Amino acid sequence: FRPDGAAIAFAADPGGTFHLFILDLPTSAVTRVTDVPGGAFSPRWTPDGREIVFTVYRHGRFTTWSTPPRTAPAPAEFADPARAAGAASFTRGLIETYEVEPYESHIRFESILPTGARLSDILEHHRFDTGVDYKFRSGGYDLGMDVTYTNRSLRPDFSAGVAATTQRDSSGSDSTFGGMLGVSYPLDSSTRVSLELFAREKIRHEVSEADRDLPRRTFEDGLDVKVVRRNITSRRHNPISGYFVALQATVWAPWMGSDVDRVNYRGEGRLYLELWHDHVLAVRMAAIHSTGPDRDSLSLKDRVRAYDSGEPRGTDVIWANAEFRFPIWRDIDWVSPAELVLLKDLRGIVFTDAGVISQEENVMNMLAYPVREEWHWSAGVSLQFDLFLVERKYLPVIITLVKALDRTEEAPRGIRFEVNFELAF
Protein backbone atom coordinates (compact mmCIF):
# COMPACT_ATOMS: atom_id res chain seq x y z
CA PHE A 1 0.00 0.00 0.00
CA ARG A 2 1.06 3.58 -0.60
CA PRO A 3 1.36 5.38 2.75
CA ASP A 4 -1.88 7.29 2.13
CA GLY A 5 -3.74 4.01 1.41
CA ALA A 6 -4.88 5.23 -2.03
CA ALA A 7 -2.76 2.90 -4.22
CA ILE A 8 -1.17 -0.53 -4.20
CA ALA A 9 2.16 -1.45 -5.82
CA PHE A 10 2.47 -5.10 -6.83
CA ALA A 11 4.53 -7.48 -8.99
CA ALA A 12 2.97 -9.64 -11.69
CA ASP A 13 4.21 -11.71 -14.65
CA PRO A 14 1.59 -11.54 -17.44
CA GLY A 15 4.35 -11.89 -20.06
CA GLY A 16 6.43 -14.50 -18.23
CA THR A 17 8.74 -12.06 -16.38
CA PHE A 18 7.78 -10.20 -13.20
CA HIS A 19 7.27 -6.43 -13.52
CA LEU A 20 5.87 -3.78 -11.18
CA PHE A 21 2.36 -2.33 -11.48
CA ILE A 22 0.35 0.26 -9.53
CA LEU A 23 -3.36 -0.11 -8.81
CA ASP A 24 -5.04 3.24 -8.09
CA LEU A 25 -7.87 2.38 -5.70
CA PRO A 26 -10.20 5.37 -6.32
CA THR A 27 -10.18 4.82 -10.13
CA SER A 28 -9.23 1.10 -10.37
CA ALA A 29 -6.63 2.08 -13.02
CA VAL A 30 -3.57 -0.18 -13.35
CA THR A 31 -0.27 1.29 -14.60
CA ARG A 32 2.87 -0.64 -15.49
CA VAL A 33 6.03 0.79 -13.88
CA THR A 34 9.01 -1.33 -15.01
CA ASP A 35 10.27 -3.61 -17.77
CA VAL A 36 13.48 -5.19 -16.50
CA PRO A 37 14.75 -8.34 -18.31
CA GLY A 38 15.75 -10.10 -15.09
CA GLY A 39 12.48 -9.23 -13.37
CA ALA A 40 11.39 -6.73 -10.69
CA PHE A 41 10.08 -7.92 -7.32
CA SER A 42 9.07 -6.93 -3.78
CA PRO A 43 7.90 -3.32 -4.23
CA ARG A 44 7.87 -1.03 -1.16
CA TRP A 45 6.94 2.64 -0.95
CA THR A 46 9.20 5.19 0.66
CA PRO A 47 7.56 6.79 3.72
CA ASP A 48 6.67 9.95 1.76
CA GLY A 49 5.02 7.90 -1.01
CA ARG A 50 7.07 9.55 -3.75
CA GLU A 51 9.18 6.54 -4.83
CA ILE A 52 8.96 2.76 -5.03
CA VAL A 53 11.90 0.66 -3.87
CA PHE A 54 12.16 -2.81 -5.40
CA THR A 55 14.61 -5.63 -6.09
CA VAL A 56 16.01 -6.58 -9.50
CA TYR A 57 17.72 -9.80 -10.53
CA ARG A 58 20.95 -9.17 -12.46
CA HIS A 59 24.49 -10.55 -12.53
CA GLY A 60 23.13 -13.65 -10.88
CA ARG A 61 22.09 -11.80 -7.71
CA PHE A 62 19.45 -9.37 -6.43
CA THR A 63 20.07 -5.62 -6.16
CA THR A 64 17.89 -2.77 -4.90
CA TRP A 65 16.56 0.00 -7.17
CA SER A 66 14.07 2.84 -6.79
CA THR A 67 11.87 4.81 -9.17
CA PRO A 68 9.07 7.39 -9.00
CA PRO A 69 5.74 5.94 -10.13
CA ARG A 70 4.61 6.96 -13.61
CA THR A 71 1.33 8.32 -12.31
CA ALA A 72 0.51 10.15 -9.07
CA PRO A 73 4.12 10.50 -7.88
CA ALA A 74 2.98 12.12 -4.61
CA PRO A 75 0.32 10.92 -2.16
CA ALA A 76 -3.15 11.98 -3.22
CA GLU A 77 -5.93 13.22 -1.00
CA PHE A 78 -7.77 10.18 0.28
CA ALA A 79 -10.45 10.69 2.87
CA ASP A 80 -10.04 7.42 4.74
CA PRO A 81 -7.76 7.86 7.80
CA ALA A 82 -8.36 4.27 8.91
CA ARG A 83 -7.09 2.87 5.63
CA ALA A 84 -4.07 5.18 5.68
CA ALA A 85 -3.27 4.02 9.20
CA GLY A 86 -3.50 0.38 8.12
CA ALA A 87 -1.36 1.02 5.04
CA ALA A 88 1.47 2.23 7.25
CA SER A 89 2.02 -1.34 8.44
CA PHE A 90 2.66 -2.44 4.84
CA THR A 91 5.20 0.31 4.11
CA ARG A 92 8.92 -0.33 4.41
CA GLY A 93 10.42 1.71 7.23
CA LEU A 94 13.94 3.04 7.55
CA ILE A 95 14.38 2.96 3.78
CA GLU A 96 17.42 5.20 4.07
CA THR A 97 19.43 2.28 5.46
CA TYR A 98 19.45 0.62 2.02
CA GLU A 99 21.95 1.35 -0.72
CA VAL A 100 19.54 2.21 -3.52
CA GLU A 101 20.38 2.60 -7.21
CA PRO A 102 18.09 4.90 -9.23
CA TYR A 103 15.91 3.36 -11.92
CA GLU A 104 14.81 5.58 -14.79
CA SER A 105 11.95 4.66 -17.07
CA HIS A 106 12.88 5.36 -20.68
CA ILE A 107 13.67 3.59 -23.93
CA ARG A 108 17.04 1.86 -23.68
CA PHE A 109 19.00 -1.17 -24.79
CA GLU A 110 18.65 -3.85 -22.14
CA SER A 111 21.27 -6.01 -23.86
CA ILE A 112 23.64 -5.63 -26.79
CA LEU A 113 25.65 -7.72 -29.21
CA PRO A 114 27.18 -10.27 -29.52
CA THR A 115 24.08 -12.17 -28.44
CA GLY A 116 21.22 -9.74 -29.01
CA ALA A 117 19.51 -6.53 -28.02
CA ARG A 118 16.15 -5.46 -26.62
CA LEU A 119 14.36 -2.15 -26.50
CA SER A 120 12.22 -1.94 -23.40
CA ASP A 121 10.53 0.17 -20.73
CA ILE A 122 8.03 2.70 -22.06
CA LEU A 123 7.34 0.48 -25.07
CA GLU A 124 5.30 -1.63 -22.61
CA HIS A 125 3.30 -4.03 -24.81
CA HIS A 126 5.54 -3.48 -27.84
CA ARG A 127 8.84 -5.37 -27.81
CA PHE A 128 11.77 -5.43 -30.23
CA ASP A 129 14.33 -8.23 -29.95
CA THR A 130 17.44 -9.03 -31.96
CA GLY A 131 19.50 -12.14 -31.65
CA VAL A 132 22.86 -13.35 -32.95
CA ASP A 133 23.78 -17.02 -32.54
CA TYR A 134 27.24 -18.53 -32.93
CA LYS A 135 28.29 -22.15 -33.09
CA PHE A 136 31.74 -23.36 -34.14
CA ARG A 137 32.42 -27.06 -34.60
CA SER A 138 34.91 -29.43 -36.22
CA GLY A 139 34.77 -28.78 -39.94
CA GLY A 140 32.25 -25.98 -39.92
CA TYR A 141 30.21 -23.31 -38.20
CA ASP A 142 26.65 -21.94 -37.83
CA LEU A 143 25.86 -18.22 -37.79
CA GLY A 144 22.42 -16.64 -37.46
CA MET A 145 20.80 -13.25 -36.91
CA ASP A 146 17.16 -12.27 -36.40
CA VAL A 147 15.06 -9.20 -35.59
CA THR A 148 11.54 -9.64 -34.17
CA TYR A 149 8.74 -7.25 -33.21
CA THR A 150 6.01 -8.51 -30.86
CA ASN A 151 2.76 -6.73 -30.00
CA ARG A 152 1.31 -7.94 -26.68
CA SER A 153 -1.41 -5.33 -26.25
CA LEU A 154 -4.11 -7.73 -27.52
CA ARG A 155 -4.87 -11.40 -27.25
CA PRO A 156 -3.62 -13.11 -29.32
CA ASP A 157 -0.07 -11.73 -29.59
CA PHE A 158 1.14 -10.64 -33.04
CA SER A 159 4.74 -10.80 -34.24
CA ALA A 160 6.81 -10.06 -37.34
CA GLY A 161 10.47 -10.74 -37.98
CA VAL A 162 13.32 -11.24 -40.42
CA ALA A 163 16.22 -13.69 -40.14
CA ALA A 164 19.39 -14.77 -41.93
CA THR A 165 21.45 -17.91 -41.24
CA THR A 166 24.54 -19.60 -42.68
CA GLN A 167 25.54 -23.18 -41.92
CA ARG A 168 28.74 -24.75 -43.21
CA ASP A 169 30.26 -28.20 -42.72
CA SER A 170 32.02 -30.96 -44.63
CA SER A 171 29.19 -31.47 -47.12
CA GLY A 172 28.75 -27.81 -48.12
CA SER A 173 26.98 -24.69 -46.94
CA ASP A 174 23.37 -23.53 -46.65
CA SER A 175 22.32 -19.87 -46.44
CA THR A 176 18.77 -18.78 -45.67
CA PHE A 177 17.19 -15.30 -45.81
CA GLY A 178 13.56 -14.60 -45.06
CA GLY A 179 10.83 -13.29 -42.84
CA MET A 180 7.72 -14.33 -40.95
CA LEU A 181 4.36 -13.09 -39.68
CA GLY A 182 2.87 -14.87 -36.68
CA VAL A 183 0.01 -14.97 -34.24
CA SER A 184 0.19 -16.67 -30.84
CA TYR A 185 -2.54 -17.35 -28.29
CA PRO A 186 -1.94 -18.54 -24.69
CA LEU A 187 -4.49 -21.17 -23.66
CA ASP A 188 -3.25 -20.98 -20.06
CA SER A 189 -0.10 -20.04 -18.18
CA SER A 190 1.80 -23.04 -19.61
CA THR A 191 0.19 -23.76 -23.00
CA ARG A 192 0.41 -21.70 -26.17
CA VAL A 193 -0.85 -22.20 -29.74
CA SER A 194 0.84 -20.34 -32.61
CA LEU A 195 0.38 -19.94 -36.36
CA GLU A 196 3.19 -18.52 -38.48
CA LEU A 197 3.42 -17.58 -42.16
CA PHE A 198 6.99 -17.77 -43.48
CA ALA A 199 8.81 -16.92 -46.71
CA ARG A 200 12.52 -17.51 -47.31
CA GLU A 201 15.19 -18.02 -49.93
CA LYS A 202 17.63 -20.91 -49.45
CA ILE A 203 20.98 -21.20 -51.24
CA ARG A 204 22.93 -24.47 -51.19
CA HIS A 205 26.63 -24.67 -52.14
CA GLU A 206 28.10 -28.14 -52.57
CA VAL A 207 31.66 -29.04 -51.63
CA SER A 208 32.16 -31.59 -54.42
CA GLU A 209 34.25 -30.43 -57.39
CA ALA A 210 31.47 -31.21 -59.89
CA ASP A 211 28.87 -29.07 -58.13
CA ARG A 212 31.05 -26.40 -56.49
CA ASP A 213 30.11 -23.63 -58.96
CA LEU A 214 26.42 -24.57 -59.15
CA PRO A 215 24.60 -23.11 -56.13
CA ARG A 216 21.03 -24.31 -55.78
CA ARG A 217 18.45 -21.62 -55.02
CA THR A 218 15.08 -22.51 -53.59
CA PHE A 219 12.20 -20.23 -52.63
CA GLU A 220 10.06 -21.56 -49.79
CA ASP A 221 6.91 -20.27 -48.17
CA GLY A 222 4.11 -21.80 -46.19
CA LEU A 223 2.50 -22.18 -42.76
CA ASP A 224 3.85 -23.40 -39.44
CA VAL A 225 1.38 -24.53 -36.73
CA LYS A 226 2.66 -25.33 -33.24
CA VAL A 227 1.23 -26.28 -29.85
CA VAL A 228 3.63 -25.95 -26.91
CA ARG A 229 3.20 -26.76 -23.25
CA ARG A 230 6.07 -25.57 -21.08
CA ASN A 231 6.23 -25.92 -17.31
CA ILE A 232 9.89 -25.53 -16.34
CA THR A 233 11.59 -24.16 -13.24
CA SER A 234 15.04 -22.60 -13.74
CA ARG A 235 17.84 -21.56 -11.42
CA ARG A 236 20.15 -18.85 -12.79
CA HIS A 237 18.64 -19.44 -16.25
CA ASN A 238 19.41 -23.19 -16.15
CA PRO A 239 16.40 -25.55 -16.18
CA ILE A 240 16.31 -27.72 -13.06
CA SER A 241 12.83 -29.31 -13.06
CA GLY A 242 9.67 -29.59 -15.12
CA TYR A 243 8.78 -30.63 -18.65
CA PHE A 244 8.29 -29.34 -22.19
CA VAL A 245 6.05 -30.87 -24.90
CA ALA A 246 5.64 -29.55 -28.46
CA LEU A 247 3.72 -30.71 -31.54
CA GLN A 248 4.38 -28.98 -34.85
CA ALA A 249 3.28 -29.21 -38.48
CA THR A 250 5.02 -27.22 -41.23
CA VAL A 251 3.26 -27.00 -44.61
CA TRP A 252 5.10 -25.68 -47.68
CA ALA A 253 2.64 -24.04 -50.11
CA PRO A 254 3.22 -24.31 -53.89
CA TRP A 255 -0.03 -22.37 -54.47
CA MET A 256 1.72 -19.43 -52.78
CA GLY A 257 4.79 -19.67 -55.01
CA SER A 258 6.92 -22.15 -53.07
CA ASP A 259 9.38 -24.24 -55.08
CA VAL A 260 8.95 -26.97 -52.46
CA ASP A 261 5.87 -29.12 -51.86
CA ARG A 262 6.00 -31.08 -48.61
CA VAL A 263 4.66 -31.37 -45.06
CA ASN A 264 6.85 -32.00 -42.00
CA TYR A 265 5.46 -33.30 -38.71
CA ARG A 266 7.51 -32.93 -35.54
CA GLY A 267 7.02 -34.00 -31.95
CA GLU A 268 9.32 -33.31 -29.01
CA GLY A 269 9.35 -33.90 -25.28
CA ARG A 270 11.85 -32.81 -22.61
CA LEU A 271 12.07 -33.69 -18.93
CA TYR A 272 14.25 -32.11 -16.24
CA LEU A 273 14.85 -33.82 -12.88
CA GLU A 274 16.91 -32.25 -10.07
CA LEU A 275 18.47 -35.33 -8.45
CA TRP A 276 19.99 -33.19 -5.69
CA HIS A 277 20.78 -29.51 -5.41
CA ASP A 278 21.85 -28.16 -8.82
CA HIS A 279 22.57 -31.67 -10.15
CA VAL A 280 20.11 -32.13 -13.00
CA LEU A 281 19.23 -34.99 -15.34
CA ALA A 282 17.87 -33.65 -18.65
CA VAL A 283 16.24 -36.01 -21.17
CA ARG A 284 14.83 -35.27 -24.62
CA MET A 285 13.04 -37.44 -27.21
CA ALA A 286 11.94 -36.16 -30.62
CA ALA A 287 10.94 -37.29 -34.09
CA ILE A 288 10.37 -35.74 -37.53
CA HIS A 289 8.39 -37.27 -40.39
CA SER A 290 8.49 -35.67 -43.85
CA THR A 291 5.97 -36.39 -46.59
CA GLY A 292 4.96 -35.01 -49.99
CA PRO A 293 6.49 -34.86 -53.49
CA ASP A 294 9.58 -32.99 -52.19
CA ARG A 295 10.14 -34.86 -48.95
CA ASP A 296 12.80 -33.29 -46.74
CA SER A 297 16.33 -34.66 -46.71
CA LEU A 298 16.99 -34.69 -42.97
CA SER A 299 20.30 -35.23 -41.18
CA LEU A 300 21.56 -36.11 -37.71
CA LYS A 301 23.18 -32.69 -37.21
CA ASP A 302 22.43 -31.29 -33.71
CA ARG A 303 20.59 -34.54 -32.93
CA VAL A 304 23.51 -36.95 -32.60
CA ARG A 305 26.22 -34.41 -31.86
CA ALA A 306 29.14 -36.27 -33.44
CA TYR A 307 27.49 -35.90 -36.88
CA ASP A 308 27.14 -32.96 -39.28
CA SER A 309 24.71 -32.51 -42.18
CA GLY A 310 26.43 -35.12 -44.37
CA GLU A 311 25.48 -38.79 -44.52
CA PRO A 312 23.35 -40.48 -43.34
CA ARG A 313 20.26 -38.65 -44.57
CA GLY A 314 16.58 -39.55 -44.75
CA THR A 315 12.97 -38.44 -44.59
CA ASP A 316 12.31 -39.79 -41.10
CA VAL A 317 14.45 -39.37 -38.01
CA ILE A 318 14.04 -40.23 -34.33
CA TRP A 319 16.55 -39.19 -31.69
CA ALA A 320 17.06 -39.04 -27.94
CA ASN A 321 19.49 -37.11 -25.74
CA ALA A 322 20.36 -37.52 -22.08
CA GLU A 323 22.52 -35.09 -20.08
CA PHE A 324 23.74 -34.96 -16.50
CA ARG A 325 24.51 -31.33 -15.55
CA PHE A 326 26.39 -30.49 -12.36
CA PRO A 327 28.22 -27.49 -10.84
CA ILE A 328 32.03 -27.48 -10.77
CA TRP A 329 32.67 -24.03 -9.26
CA ARG A 330 29.88 -21.76 -8.00
CA ASP A 331 30.01 -18.00 -7.43
CA ILE A 332 33.37 -17.38 -9.10
CA ASP A 333 32.42 -13.69 -9.54
CA TRP A 334 35.33 -12.88 -11.86
CA VAL A 335 34.80 -9.48 -13.52
CA SER A 336 36.79 -8.32 -16.55
CA PRO A 337 38.84 -5.12 -16.11
CA ALA A 338 36.42 -3.18 -18.30
CA GLU A 339 33.48 -4.61 -16.29
CA LEU A 340 31.86 -5.89 -19.47
CA VAL A 341 31.92 -9.58 -18.55
CA LEU A 342 31.16 -11.40 -15.30
CA LEU A 343 31.98 -15.11 -14.97
CA LYS A 344 29.55 -16.45 -12.38
CA ASP A 345 29.62 -20.27 -12.46
CA LEU A 346 31.44 -23.15 -14.13
CA ARG A 347 29.36 -26.24 -14.86
CA GLY A 348 30.03 -29.70 -16.23
CA ILE A 349 27.87 -31.78 -18.57
CA VAL A 350 28.13 -35.48 -19.43
CA PHE A 351 25.85 -36.58 -22.27
CA THR A 352 24.92 -39.32 -24.70
CA ASP A 353 22.90 -39.11 -27.93
CA ALA A 354 21.17 -41.76 -30.01
CA GLY A 355 19.35 -41.47 -33.33
CA VAL A 356 18.05 -43.48 -36.25
CA ILE A 357 17.34 -42.08 -39.71
CA SER A 358 15.69 -43.68 -42.71
CA GLN A 359 15.11 -42.83 -46.37
CA GLU A 360 12.47 -45.46 -46.99
CA GLU A 361 10.50 -46.17 -43.82
CA ASN A 362 8.19 -43.94 -41.85
CA VAL A 363 8.38 -43.12 -38.17
CA MET A 364 5.82 -45.72 -37.10
CA ASN A 365 7.79 -48.55 -38.69
CA MET A 366 10.97 -47.28 -37.08
CA LEU A 367 9.29 -47.23 -33.67
CA ALA A 368 7.93 -50.75 -34.20
CA TYR A 369 11.47 -52.12 -34.68
CA PRO A 370 13.61 -50.18 -32.18
CA VAL A 371 16.62 -52.55 -32.37
CA ARG A 372 18.23 -51.65 -35.67
CA GLU A 373 21.72 -51.58 -37.17
CA GLU A 374 21.06 -48.04 -38.39
CA TRP A 375 21.08 -46.54 -34.88
CA HIS A 376 23.83 -43.97 -34.40
CA TRP A 377 25.37 -43.10 -31.04
CA SER A 378 27.66 -40.50 -29.58
CA ALA A 379 28.85 -39.47 -26.12
CA GLY A 380 30.81 -36.56 -24.79
CA VAL A 381 31.53 -34.00 -22.13
CA SER A 382 31.02 -30.23 -21.97
CA LEU A 383 32.17 -27.29 -19.89
CA GLN A 384 29.58 -24.53 -19.46
CA PHE A 385 30.75 -21.03 -18.52
CA ASP A 386 27.89 -18.92 -17.14
CA LEU A 387 28.74 -15.40 -18.31
CA PHE A 388 26.86 -12.11 -17.93
CA LEU A 389 27.53 -9.35 -20.49
CA VAL A 390 27.11 -5.63 -19.72
CA GLU A 391 25.51 -6.44 -16.36
CA ARG A 392 22.30 -8.06 -17.62
CA LYS A 393 22.67 -10.32 -20.65
CA TYR A 394 23.13 -13.98 -19.72
CA LEU A 395 25.41 -15.88 -22.10
CA PRO A 396 26.22 -19.55 -21.51
CA VAL A 397 29.36 -20.54 -23.45
CA ILE A 398 29.68 -24.31 -23.87
CA ILE A 399 32.80 -26.12 -25.06
CA THR A 400 32.11 -29.73 -26.07
CA LEU A 401 34.18 -32.78 -26.96
CA VAL A 402 32.18 -35.63 -28.51
CA LYS A 403 32.89 -38.96 -30.18
CA ALA A 404 30.72 -41.25 -32.31
CA LEU A 405 30.29 -44.67 -30.71
CA ASP A 406 28.53 -46.56 -33.51
CA ARG A 407 30.46 -48.57 -36.09
CA THR A 408 28.30 -47.74 -39.09
CA GLU A 409 29.90 -46.76 -42.38
CA GLU A 410 28.93 -43.07 -41.96
CA ALA A 411 30.23 -42.72 -38.40
CA PRO A 412 32.80 -39.89 -38.07
CA ARG A 413 36.23 -40.91 -36.85
CA GLY A 414 38.09 -39.30 -33.98
CA ILE A 415 36.98 -36.77 -31.39
CA ARG A 416 35.09 -33.71 -32.57
CA PHE A 417 34.79 -30.38 -30.79
CA GLU A 418 32.11 -27.73 -30.65
CA VAL A 419 31.85 -24.23 -29.15
CA ASN A 420 28.27 -23.15 -28.63
CA PHE A 421 26.84 -19.89 -27.29
CA GLU A 422 23.48 -21.40 -26.30
CA LEU A 423 22.25 -24.40 -24.33
CA ALA A 424 21.80 -27.58 -26.33
CA PHE A 425 18.19 -27.86 -25.12
C-alpha angles and dihedrals in degrees: 000000000000109000092255091053092236099111141029126215115206142164122237137166109214090149097040097268124080117250133170124258135179123219112202104210100203093052102023088228117153119208127188113229108181144025107190117163094221093046136255121244146170103029118202129178122232112243092258092052093233099113140030119224116204143159126252128197112228138136087021094296141074123262132182123246135171135205139171112249115256092236131036096007091183129050112276127220107274118174098212111095092175092058092046090052091051092047090059089071090059095050121096111246128209091024090164090074091071125085099234127192116207118247118205122197110224141110110290144146108267091189136006141200144328089056105020148292138242133198110211149153115060090028085076105167093018116079132182119195132179126188136190119191126195130190125168120187141163107297098002153014143230123222127180141170131185140174120201134183118199127190112202099170092100137037115272104042118235125211140178129186150159128218142182127193137177124195123184132179141137095301097050140276136292124201123189130189124178152105143241143209117205146177124201130188125191111221090189139335092293106028128071134175120203138183120196133185112206137186124182145157118228124198121193122196117190123215096214116103093236095055102029095105095041109081114189116226121199129179114210132184135157146108132303119199120188138175116195131183114189125177107161133149116209135194115205089346093306116116111240105167142005136055144269127207126181135177119189139178122189117194121192111209120215089178086065094051101272117153088210127070113192146107124225123199120197134183127182138176131184131187129191122196123182102213091185133339110326092342105117135184111207120191130182133183123182143160138192126200120190124197139169137069092302100040113188121261100225128191139197093246111135088003101072098022098210090065133076129198094289125092136004100056134165149147096256128047135173123186142170133197131193125188134180109204121192138165119255100177123005128200097010089159095191110167123195116240091253090049091234097119132042120190105207109167141004116215136185128218129194114189147169130198132197130184143163125202130188137188096195111030130065127234095263092057090047091052091048091058105038095165103076138149089229094069113118124205139191137171134189151144133250139196115214119201112198104213131177118205123207091352099293116040113094113214121179110199112198125192113195136190114192137172132195112241101188122092098218120135093254096049112124116240125231131010118313127203134211135187112201131181095202137050115271090234 
